[in-house]
Amino acid sequence: MEEMKDVAVLDNEIEAGLLESILDARGIPHMVASYYDAAYDGVFQVQKGWGCVRAGEADAAQVLVILEEIRERARNAPTDTPLEEDAEVDEAADERPLDYDADKVDEMTLALLYLTTFDEGHGARAWKGMDWGALSRLHDKGYIDNPRSKAKSVTLSPEGARLSEELFDKHFGLRG
């Protein structure tokens, strides 16, 4: 096996988890190590960063590209995630005078959630930058967990993950 070297410093545990899940899925040999040391109560993480990713020389460039993609998505992620106290404002926005088929909107929303689906080992999750009314209805239907939280992503139920992929393929897939 090729000797592993430090490739990059990781900013936080979420970044580390995302990177690790992508590298695992792509079969890229790697090791993620935290700088946390109980004896010093995490002082090294404050100085050095959360931890690092190690990989072989042949895979180092690919690991850096994947890490930059994760960071770019994080930089471009919506920051206006409403919290419980913002519910009144969101519900007022949901009462727009538009006539539309909510079931069709929900179907397309679930299909589009597939674009940002990832798995950190605890089930499928997706970034929740969608219409709050549609996300609430998907929660009511049992396809996702409660979207009104501080988390920037939601957990899809097994049925929601299956249906999300199926609907994405139905509406957006290329058929040969």
KEMI-895297 format. One line per 5 residues: number of its first residue (from 1); their letters; for each residue x, y, z of N, C-alpha, C, CB. Coordinates in Angstrom, 2 decimals, m for minus. Glycine has a CB too. Example, Ala and Ser with C-alpha at 12.3 -4.5 7.8 and 13.67 -1.06 7.14 Angstrom:
// residues 2
1 = as = 13.19/m5.69/7.80/12.30/m4.50/7.80/13.20/m3.30/7.80/11.31/m4.47/9.05  12.85/m2.25/7.08/13.67/m1.06/7.14/12.90/0.03/7.87/14.08/m0.60/5.72;
***
This chain:
// residues 176
1 = meemk = 0.84/m1.18/0.00/0.00/0.00/0.00/0.88/1.25/0.00/m0.95/0.00/1.22  0.46/2.24/m0.76/1.20/3.49/m0.88/1.22/4.24/0.46/0.59/4.37/m1.98  2.34/4.89/0.77/2.45/5.67/1.99/1.52/6.88/1.92/3.92/6.12/2.22  0.83/7.13/3.02/m0.09/8.26/3.06/0.61/9.49/3.61/m1.33/7.92/3.91  0.23/10.65/3.06/0.78/11.92/3.53/m0.37/12.88/3.80/1.77/12.51/2.48;
6 = dvavl = m0.11/13.91/4.61/m1.12/14.93/4.88/m1.41/15.66/3.58/m0.64/15.91/5.99  m2.69/15.74/3.22/m3.10/16.39/1.98/m3.70/17.77/2.27/m4.10/15.52/1.22  m4.53/17.86/3.33/m5.20/19.13/3.62/m5.65/19.16/5.07/m6.40/19.35/2.68  m5.74/20.38/5.59/m6.31/20.60/6.92/m7.81/20.76/6.76/m5.67/21.86/7.62  m8.58/20.10/7.62/m10.03/20.17/7.57/m10.53/21.18/8.60/m10.66/18.78/7.82;
11 = dneie = m11.54/21.95/8.21/m12.03/23.03/9.05/m12.91/22.58/10.20/m12.78/24.00/8.21  m13.71/21.52/9.97/m14.65/21.10/11.01/m15.09/19.66/10.77/m15.87/22.02/11.05  m15.83/19.13/11.72/m16.25/17.74/11.68/m17.23/17.46/10.54/m16.88/17.35/13.00  m18.07/18.44/10.20/m19.03/18.25/9.12/m18.29/18.13/7.78/m20.05/19.43/9.07  m17.35/19.02/7.56/m16.54/18.95/6.35/m15.81/17.61/6.28/m15.52/20.12/6.31;
16 = aglle = m15.26/17.18/7.40/m14.55/15.90/7.46/m15.48/14.74/7.11/m13.93/15.68/8.86  m16.68/14.75/7.66/m17.65/13.69/7.39/m18.08/13.64/5.94/m18.86/13.86/8.27  m18.35/14.81/5.37/m18.73/14.87/3.95/m17.60/14.35/3.06/m19.11/16.30/3.55  m16.40/14.83/3.31/m15.26/14.40/2.51/m15.06/12.90/2.63/m13.99/15.14/2.95  m15.11/12.40/3.85/m14.90/10.97/4.07/m15.95/10.13/3.34/m14.92/10.65/5.56;
21 = silda = m17.22/10.56/3.38/m18.27/9.78/2.71/m18.07/9.77/1.19/m19.65/10.35/3.05  m17.63/10.89/0.62/m17.39/10.95/m0.82/m16.19/10.09/m1.20/m17.16/12.40/m1.28  m15.11/10.18/m0.42/m13.92/9.37/m0.72/m14.23/7.88/m0.58/m12.77/9.76/0.22  m15.01/7.51/0.43/m15.43/6.11/0.58/m16.22/5.65/m0.63/m16.27/5.93/1.86  m17.20/6.49/m1.04/m18.05/6.13/m2.17/m17.25/5.96/m3.46/m19.13/7.18/m2.37;
26 = rgiph = m16.19/6.73/m3.62/m15.37/6.66/m4.84/m14.22/5.67/m4.71/m14.82/8.04/m5.16  m14.10/5.03/m3.56/m13.06/4.03/m3.37/m11.66/4.59/m3.31/m13.14/3.03/m4.46  m11.53/5.82/m2.85/m10.21/6.46/m2.76/m9.63/6.18/m1.38/m10.30/8.01/m3.04  m8.49/5.49/m1.29/m7.89/5.20/0.01/m7.50/6.51/0.71/m6.65/4.29/m0.16  m7.85/6.61/1.96/m7.61/7.84/2.72/m7.70/7.57/4.21/m8.61/8.94/2.32;
31 = mvasy = m7.35/8.59/4.98/m7.51/8.53/6.43/m7.83/9.95/6.91/m6.21/7.96/7.14  m8.86/10.09/7.70/m9.21/11.38/8.29/m8.83/11.30/9.76/m10.74/11.72/8.10  m8.07/12.29/10.22/m7.62/12.30/11.62/m7.96/13.64/12.26/m6.09/12.02/11.71  m8.51/13.58/13.45/m8.83/14.79/14.21/m7.60/15.21/15.01/m10.05/14.55/15.15  m7.43/16.51/15.19/m6.35/17.01/16.02/m6.77/17.09/17.50/m5.91/18.39/15.53;
36 = ydaay = m7.97/16.63/17.80/m8.45/16.73/19.18/m7.58/15.86/20.09/m9.93/16.30/19.29  m7.22/16.41/21.22/m6.45/15.68/22.23/m7.10/15.96/23.58/m4.93/16.12/22.22  m7.64/14.93/24.20/m8.36/15.11/25.47/m7.48/15.73/26.55/m8.90/13.77/25.95  m6.20/15.42/26.54/m5.31/15.95/27.57/m5.21/17.47/27.52/m3.92/15.33/27.42  m5.34/18.02/26.32/m5.25/19.48/26.16/m6.60/20.11/25.83/m4.23/19.82/25.08;
41 = dgvfq = m7.67/19.36/25.99/m9.05/19.83/25.80/m9.25/20.55/24.47/m9.43/20.75/26.94  m8.73/20.02/23.40/m8.97/20.56/22.08/m8.19/21.79/21.69/m10.36/20.87/21.95  m7.18/22.18/22.46/m6.42/23.39/22.15/m5.74/23.30/20.78/m5.38/23.64/23.24  m5.35/22.10/20.36/m4.70/21.97/19.06/m5.67/22.23/17.91/m4.08/20.58/18.92  m6.95/21.91/18.09/m7.93/22.18/17.05/m8.10/23.68/16.85/m9.28/21.54/17.39;
46 = vqkgw = m8.01/24.45/17.90/m8.12/25.90/17.79/m6.92/26.44/17.01/m8.21/26.56/19.18  m5.76/25.86/17.24/m4.54/26.35/16.60/m4.35/25.82/15.18/m3.35/25.96/17.44  m4.69/24.56/14.96/m4.35/23.91/13.69/m5.55/23.69/12.76/m3.71/22.60/13.97  m6.74/23.69/13.26/m7.91/23.29/12.48/m8.49/22.02/13.08/m7.54/23.09/10.99  m9.62/21.56/12.58/m10.28/20.41/13.16/m9.43/19.14/13.06/m11.63/20.18/12.48;
51 = gcvra = m8.82/18.95/11.89/m8.03/17.74/11.66/m7.45/17.76/10.27/m8.88/16.48/11.86  m7.09/16.60/9.77/m6.51/16.55/8.42/m6.98/15.30/7.69/m4.97/16.57/8.49  m6.78/15.33/6.38/m7.04/14.16/5.55/m5.70/13.73/4.98/m8.10/14.46/4.42  m5.48/12.43/5.00/m4.25/11.85/4.46/m4.63/10.93/3.30/m3.45/11.09/5.56  m3.76/10.93/2.29/m3.98/10.06/1.13/m2.64/9.80/0.47/m4.97/10.69/0.12;
56 = geada = m2.64/8.88/m0.43/m1.42/8.58/m1.18/m1.13/9.67/m2.20/m1.54/7.22/m1.87  0.11/9.72/m2.64/0.55/10.73/m3.61/m0.32/10.71/m4.86/2.02/10.50/m3.99  m0.68/9.54/m5.33/m1.46/9.41/m6.57/m2.87/9.98/m6.42/m1.54/7.95/m6.98  m3.42/9.97/m5.21/m4.80/10.42/m4.99/m4.88/11.83/m4.40/m5.50/9.46/m4.08  m3.78/12.42/m4.04/m3.78/13.71/m3.33/m4.49/14.80/m4.12/m2.35/14.14/m3.04;
61 = aqvlv = m4.21/14.92/m5.41/m4.83/15.98/m6.21/m6.34/15.80/m6.29/m4.23/15.99/m7.63  m6.79/14.56/m6.44/m8.23/14.29/m6.51/m8.91/14.61/m5.18/m8.48/12.81/m6.88  m8.26/14.31/m4.06/m8.81/14.63/m2.75/m8.95/16.14/m2.60/m7.91/14.06/m1.62  m7.96/16.89/m3.05/m8.02/18.36/m2.97/m9.15/18.92/m3.83/m6.68/18.96/m3.41  m9.37/18.36/m5.00/m10.47/18.82/m5.86/m11.81/18.57/m5.18/m10.43/18.10/m7.24;
66 = ileei = m11.99/17.39/m4.61/m13.25/17.06/m3.93/m13.45/17.99/m2.73/m13.24/15.57/m3.47  m12.40/18.22/m1.96/m12.50/19.11/m0.80/m12.88/20.52/m1.23/m11.18/19.13/m0.01  m12.30/21.00/m2.32/m12.63/22.34/m2.80/m14.08/22.41/m3.26/m11.70/22.75/m3.95  m14.59/21.33/m3.88/m16.00/21.29/m4.30/m16.91/21.38/m3.07/m16.31/20.00/m5.10  m16.57/20.66/m2.01/m17.36/20.72/m0.77/m17.35/22.14/m0.22/m16.80/19.72/0.29;
71 = rerar = m16.19/22.75/m0.18/m16.08/24.11/0.36/m16.81/25.12/m0.52/m14.61/24.52/0.49  m16.77/24.94/m1.82/m17.48/25.84/m2.74/m18.98/25.73/m2.53/m17.12/25.53/m4.21  m19.49/24.51/m2.38/m20.92/24.33/m2.10/m21.30/24.98/m0.78/m21.29/22.84/m2.08  m20.44/24.85/0.21/m20.73/25.45/1.53/m20.76/26.97/1.43/m19.68/25.00/2.57  m19.84/27.53/0.63/m19.82/29.00/0.47/m21.07/29.49/m0.24/m18.58/29.43/m0.32;
76 = naptd = m21.60/28.69/m1.15/m22.76/29.10/m1.94/m24.09/28.63/m1.36/m22.62/28.59/m3.34  m24.05/27.91/m0.24/m25.29/27.42/0.38/m26.09/28.60/0.91/m24.98/26.42/1.52  m27.41/28.51/0.81/m28.24/29.60/1.34/m28.02/29.75/2.83/m29.73/29.35/1.04  m27.95/30.98/3.28/m27.73/31.24/4.70/m28.98/31.72/5.39/m26.64/32.25/4.89  m30.08/31.77/4.67/m31.31/32.28/5.26/m32.20/31.15/5.77/m32.07/33.12/4.25;
81 = tplee = m31.60/30.15/6.39/m32.35/29.03/6.94/m33.21/29.52/8.10/m31.41/27.89/7.39  m34.53/29.46/7.96/m35.37/29.96/9.04/m35.37/29.04/10.24/m36.77/30.16/8.55  m35.45/29.62/11.38/m35.56/28.88/12.63/m37.01/28.92/13.07/m34.63/29.48/13.73  m37.32/28.22/14.15/m38.70/28.19/14.64/m39.28/29.59/14.82/m38.76/27.44/15.96  m38.47/30.53/15.34/m38.99/31.87/15.59/m39.30/32.62/14.30/m38.00/32.67/16.41;
86 = daevd = m38.81/32.13/13.16/m39.10/32.76/11.87/m40.32/32.15/11.20/m37.90/32.63/10.96  m40.99/31.21/11.85/m42.09/30.48/11.23/m43.20/31.41/10.77/m42.65/29.47/12.20  m43.53/32.45/11.53/m44.60/33.36/11.14/m44.28/34.03/9.81/m44.83/34.42/12.21  m43.07/34.47/9.64/m42.66/35.13/8.40/m42.75/34.14/7.24/m41.24/35.69/8.51  m42.26/32.92/7.43/m42.28/31.92/6.38/m43.69/31.55/5.98/m41.53/30.68/6.81;
91 = eaade = m44.57/31.37/6.96/m45.94/30.99/6.65/m46.65/32.11/5.91/m46.70/30.62/7.91  m46.33/33.37/6.20/m46.92/34.47/5.45/m46.45/34.41/4.00/m46.53/35.84/6.09  m45.20/34.07/3.77/m44.68/33.94/2.40/m45.35/32.78/1.68/m43.15/33.74/2.42  m45.74/31.73/2.42/m46.40/30.59/1.81/m47.82/30.91/1.35/m46.44/29.43/2.79  m48.37/32.02/1.78/m49.73/32.41/1.42/m49.75/33.34/0.21/m50.42/33.08/2.60;
96 = rpldy = m48.76/33.23/m0.67/m48.71/34.04/m1.88/m49.97/33.78/m2.70/m47.43/33.74/m2.70  m50.44/34.78/m3.41/m51.65/34.58/m4.21/m51.34/33.90/m5.55/m52.33/35.92/m4.47  m50.71/32.73/m5.49/m50.43/31.96/m6.69/m51.34/30.75/m6.71/m48.93/31.52/m6.75  m51.84/30.44/m7.88/m52.61/29.21/m8.04/m51.67/28.18/m8.64/m53.88/29.43/m8.95  m51.48/27.08/m7.94/m50.63/26.02/m8.46/m51.05/24.71/m7.82/m49.14/26.32/m8.20;
101 = dadkv = m50.63/23.63/m8.44/m50.91/22.28/m7.96/m49.82/21.91/m6.95/m50.97/21.24/m9.14  m50.15/21.97/m5.67/m49.17/21.71/m4.61/m48.58/20.31/m4.72/m49.81/21.89/m3.24  m49.37/19.33/m5.14/m48.85/17.96/m5.27/m47.77/17.88/m6.35/m49.99/16.97/m5.59  m47.95/18.62/m7.45/m46.93/18.64/m8.50/m45.66/19.34/m8.01/m47.46/19.34/m9.77  m45.85/20.43/m7.27/m44.69/21.14/m6.72/m43.95/20.22/m5.76/m45.13/22.45/m5.99;
106 = demtl = m44.68/19.50/m4.91/m44.05/18.58/m3.96/m43.28/17.48/m4.70/m45.11/17.95/m3.04  m43.85/16.96/m5.78/m43.19/15.91/m6.56/m41.88/16.43/m7.15/m44.12/15.40/m7.68  m41.93/17.63/m7.72/m40.72/18.19/m8.32/m39.69/18.54/m7.23/m41.06/19.44/m9.15  m40.15/19.03/m6.08/m39.24/19.35/m4.99/m38.53/18.09/m4.52/m40.00/20.01/m3.82  m39.29/17.01/m4.34/m38.68/15.75/m3.91/m37.70/15.25/m4.97/m39.78/14.68/m3.64;
111 = allyl = m38.05/15.39/m6.25/m37.15/14.99/m7.32/m35.86/15.80/m7.26/m37.83/15.16/m8.69  m35.97/17.11/m7.05/m34.79/17.97/m7.02/m33.94/17.76/m5.77/m35.20/19.42/m7.12  m34.54/17.30/m4.68/m33.75/16.99/m3.49/m32.70/15.92/m3.80/m34.66/16.52/m2.34  m33.00/15.07/m4.78/m32.05/14.02/m5.15/m30.71/14.61/m5.63/m32.65/13.13/m6.24  m30.76/15.81/m6.23/m29.52/16.45/m6.72/m28.52/16.71/m5.61/m29.85/17.75/m7.41;
116 = ttfde = m29.00/16.97/m4.40/m28.10/17.32/m3.30/m28.08/16.26/m2.22/m28.50/18.64/m2.70  m28.49/15.04/m2.55/m28.52/13.96/m1.57/m27.11/13.45/m1.30/m29.43/12.81/m2.05  m26.83/13.22/m0.03/m25.55/12.63/0.38/m25.83/11.72/1.57/m24.49/13.73/0.74  m24.90/10.83/1.88/m25.07/9.90/2.99/m23.81/9.91/3.83/m25.39/8.46/2.48  m23.97/10.24/5.10/m22.83/10.26/6.03/m22.84/9.01/6.91/m22.87/11.52/6.91;
121 = ghgar = m23.50/7.98/6.47/m23.56/6.74/7.23/m24.78/6.64/8.13/m22.34/6.61/8.05  m25.63/7.66/8.14/m26.83/7.66/8.99/m28.09/7.79/8.15/m26.77/8.78/10.02  m28.01/7.48/6.88/m29.15/7.61/5.99/m29.00/8.80/5.06/m30.44/7.72/6.79  m29.86/8.84/4.06/m29.78/9.89/3.05/m30.18/11.24/3.62/m30.67/9.55/1.86  m29.41/12.28/3.28/m29.72/13.66/3.66/m29.64/14.51/2.40/m28.74/14.20/4.77;
126 = awkgm = m30.32/15.64/2.40/m30.29/16.56/1.26/m30.31/17.98/1.77/m31.47/16.30/0.30  m29.62/18.89/1.05/m29.64/20.30/1.41/m31.05/20.82/1.20/m28.61/21.11/0.57  m31.50/21.67/2.10/m32.91/22.07/2.10/m33.16/23.47/1.55/m33.45/21.99/3.47  m32.49/23.86/0.51/m32.70/25.17/m0.10/m33.88/25.17/m1.06/m31.45/25.60/m0.84  m35.02/24.79/m0.56/m36.24/24.72/m1.37/m37.34/25.54/m0.70/m36.70/23.24/m1.57;
131 = dwgal = m38.47/25.66/m1.37/m39.63/26.36/m0.84/m40.06/25.73/0.49/m40.79/26.34/m1.85  m40.24/26.56/1.52/m40.56/26.04/2.85/m41.93/25.38/2.91/m40.50/27.15/3.86  m42.87/25.87/2.14/m44.19/25.24/2.11/m44.11/23.82/1.57/m45.16/26.06/1.26  m43.35/23.66/0.48/m43.18/22.33/m0.11/m42.44/21.40/0.85/m42.42/22.42/m1.45  m41.39/21.90/1.51/m40.66/21.06/2.47/m41.56/20.65/3.63/m39.42/21.81/3.01;
136 = srlhd = m42.40/21.56/4.10/m43.32/21.21/5.19/m44.30/20.14/4.75/m44.09/22.46/5.66  m44.81/20.25/3.52/m45.74/19.22/3.02/m45.04/17.88/2.87/m46.35/19.65/1.67  m43.78/17.88/2.39/m43.04/16.62/2.28/m42.82/15.99/3.65/m41.69/16.84/1.59  m42.61/16.83/4.66/m42.50/16.33/6.04/m43.82/15.71/6.48/m42.09/17.47/7.01  m44.93/16.41/6.20/m46.26/15.90/6.57/m46.56/14.57/5.89/m47.34/16.92/6.21;
141 = kgyid = m46.01/14.36/4.69/m46.22/13.11/3.95/m45.26/12.01/4.39/m46.06/13.36/2.45  m44.30/12.35/5.27/m43.38/11.35/5.79/m42.14/11.11/4.94/m44.09/10.07/5.96  m41.86/11.97/3.95/m40.71/11.76/3.08/m39.42/12.35/3.64/m40.99/12.36/1.73  m39.52/13.38/4.50/m38.34/13.99/5.11/m38.63/14.27/6.58/m37.94/15.30/4.37  m37.55/14.49/7.35/m37.76/14.87/8.74/m38.12/16.36/8.79/m36.49/14.58/9.60;
146 = nprsk = m38.38/16.87/9.98/m38.85/18.24/10.13/m37.82/19.23/9.57/m39.15/18.55/11.60  m38.20/20.02/8.55/m37.25/20.96/7.95/m37.01/22.20/8.81/m37.73/21.38/6.59  m37.84/22.45/9.79/m37.71/23.66/10.62/m36.75/23.38/11.77/m39.10/24.11/11.17  m35.48/23.42/11.42/m34.42/23.21/12.40/m33.23/24.05/11.99/m34.04/21.69/12.52  m32.22/24.08/12.82/m31.01/24.85/12.50/m30.16/24.16/11.45/m30.19/25.08/13.76;
151 = aksvt = m30.38/22.87/11.25/m29.59/22.12/10.27/m29.86/22.65/8.87/m29.92/20.61/10.34  m28.84/22.62/8.02/m29.00/23.09/6.65/m29.41/21.96/5.71/m27.71/23.72/6.17  m29.62/20.78/6.29/m30.06/19.65/5.48/m31.14/18.91/6.24/m28.88/18.71/5.13  m31.87/18.07/5.51/m32.92/17.25/6.11/m32.62/15.79/5.84/m34.33/17.65/5.56  m33.08/14.93/6.73/m32.96/13.49/6.52/m34.15/13.01/5.73/m32.85/12.74/7.87;
156 = lspeg = m33.89/12.24/4.69/m34.95/11.63/3.92/m35.29/10.28/4.54/m34.55/11.47/2.43  m36.58/9.96/4.62/m36.96/8.63/5.06/m36.52/7.65/3.96/m38.52/8.54/5.34  m36.45/6.35/4.27/m36.09/5.40/3.21/m37.02/5.50/2.00/m36.11/3.97/3.77  m38.32/5.66/2.26/m39.28/5.82/1.17/m39.03/7.13/0.42/m40.73/5.79/1.71  m38.73/8.20/1.16/m38.45/9.49/0.53/m37.21/9.43/m0.34/m38.29/10.56/1.59;
161 = arlse = m36.16/8.76/0.13/m34.92/8.64/m0.66/m35.18/7.84/m1.93/m33.81/7.97/0.18  m35.93/6.74/m1.81/m36.24/5.91/m2.97/m37.07/6.70/m3.98/m37.00/4.64/m2.54  m38.11/7.36/m3.49/m38.99/8.11/m4.37/m38.28/9.32/m4.98/m40.23/8.57/m3.61  m37.40/9.96/m4.22/m36.64/11.10/m4.73/m35.82/10.69/m5.96/m35.73/11.67/m3.63  m35.11/9.57/m5.85/m34.32/9.09/m6.97/m35.21/8.71/m8.15/m33.47/7.89/m6.54;
166 = elfdk = m36.31/8.03/m7.87/m37.24/7.60/m8.92/m37.83/8.81/m9.67/m38.38/6.74/m8.30  m38.26/9.83/m8.91/m38.84/11.01/m9.52/m37.81/11.82/m10.30/m39.50/11.89/m8.46  m36.58/11.87/m9.78/m35.52/12.58/m10.50/m35.29/11.92/m11.86/m34.20/12.60/m9.67  m35.20/10.59/m11.86/m34.99/9.87/m13.10/m36.17/10.07/m14.05/m34.78/8.37/m12.82  m37.38/10.04/m13.51/m38.60/10.21/m14.31/m38.62/11.57/m15.00/m39.84/10.05/m13.43;
171 = hfglr = m38.32/12.64/m14.25/m38.46/13.99/m14.79/m37.21/14.53/m15.46/m38.86/14.91/m13.70  m36.03/14.09/m15.04/m34.80/14.70/m15.51/m33.81/13.72/m16.13/m34.15/15.41/m14.39  m34.05/12.42/m16.02/m33.11/11.44/m16.51/m33.07/11.39/m18.03/m33.44/10.08/m15.98  m31.90/11.04/m18.55/m31.74/10.88/m19.99/m31.97/9.41/m20.33/m30.33/11.37/m20.47  m32.81/9.19/m21.28/m33.09/7.81/m21.70/m32.48/7.60/m23.08/m34.63/7.52/m21.71;
176 = g = m31.72/6.51/m23.20/m31.00/6.27/m24.45/m31.76/5.60/m25.48/m29.84/5.51/m24.22;
***
